[in-house]
Each structure stands twice: as structure tokens, then as C-alpha cells.
Amino acid sequence: MAMNNRYFLAACILIVISTLSGVWLEKYMSLHMLVHIPMLFCIGILLAQSFNNNTFFLNTRVLLKKLNEQGVPGLLFFSLVGAFWMIPKALDSVLLSNWFLFAKYISCITAGVLLYFGWLRSHIVVRVFFTGMFCWMLAIAGMLYIDSPSRLCNFYLLDDQVWAGRGLVILAILLPSIWFAFEFKARNRISS
């Protein structure tokens, strides 16, 4: 139970940090895409971990398991939300509308929750597929941001767009490596 409380506390701290720093992080496309949005995904993952074994959230956990058969719906939802928030118009809309800002928080946190439960329920082949697909999407979006001769977002400078693109490409390279290291460590722990 203490471990679950730590996850919940960490999620609450991240919510406060993301809310207080959100205005500053949203000023720069690279920070918006590479720090703020992943921070919201992490909040969802931490919240999912906090109520994974908590009896208070038992009904939610049962519902999520029913809706997330074999993990595919949760991983698909995460991929679609991630793809949506890579669209330049979506990033611009966050700066124009509080409704879009609210939608960003809710969709990213929900995607983090569903990613956690989807990941736990999915087979290794499904994980490889979704990791590869998501990283491919990151790399393509990053290369488009880098190679575009004009600004894609109205509120962000071309230089910041290039930095965001570079960050997405680097993230596309790092994510499979990080996942493989965690998967390898988990498999070694199980076998020993």
C-alpha cells in the first residue's frame, strides 16, 4: 500500500509541476512536445500504478481490464493521442483555446493510464509492433519538422521547429533502446 501511495504522490507532484510550468513549456515547441506532453503521459502511468493494487479503485481496474483486452485498445489509444499531439495545428490550438488545453491534459493523462494497463496485458509481439510503429511515427514527424522550409506552427519559430524535430528523431532512437533494456532486465529477474 505504501508503494501505491508513492506513485499517487508522485503523480500529484507532477500534475502541480506540469500545471505551473505549462505556460512556460508551451512557449517553445521543443519543450511543449518533448517535455510537457510526455510529462502528462507519465502522470497517467503513475496514476495507473497507484491504483493498480488499490481496493478503492477496484471497479475502475476491472472496467479497464474489460475494455483493454490483450492490451491492444490501450496501446492504440496511446498511439492515436500521441499522433494527434504531434500535429502542428493541435499545438497551436492549445495556445488559443482553454478547451484544447484541457483536452490535452485529459487525453494525455488518460492515454498514460491506458498505456500502462495495455502494456501489462499485451504479448511481447504486440509490444514490439506498437513500439516500432510509435517510434517510426516519431521519426517521420521529426524529419518533417526538420526538413520543412517554412513554419508549420503559427506560434513557434522555425528554429524551435527544427529543435523539436531533432528531439523527436532522437526520442525515436532512444525509446526502443530503453524499452529493450527494461524488458531484458525484467526477463533476467524472472529467470533467476
Secondary structure, 3 states (H helix, E strand, C coil): CHHHHHHHHHHHHHHHHHHHHHHHHCCCHHHHHHHHHHHHHHHHHHHHHHCCCCHHHHHHHHHHHHHCHHHHHHHHHHHHHHHHCCCHHHHHHHHHCHHHHHHHHHHHHHHHHHHHHHHHHCCHHHHHHHHHHHHHHHHHHHHHHHHCCCCCCCCCCHHHHHHHHHHHHHHHHHHHHHHHHHHHHHHHHHHC
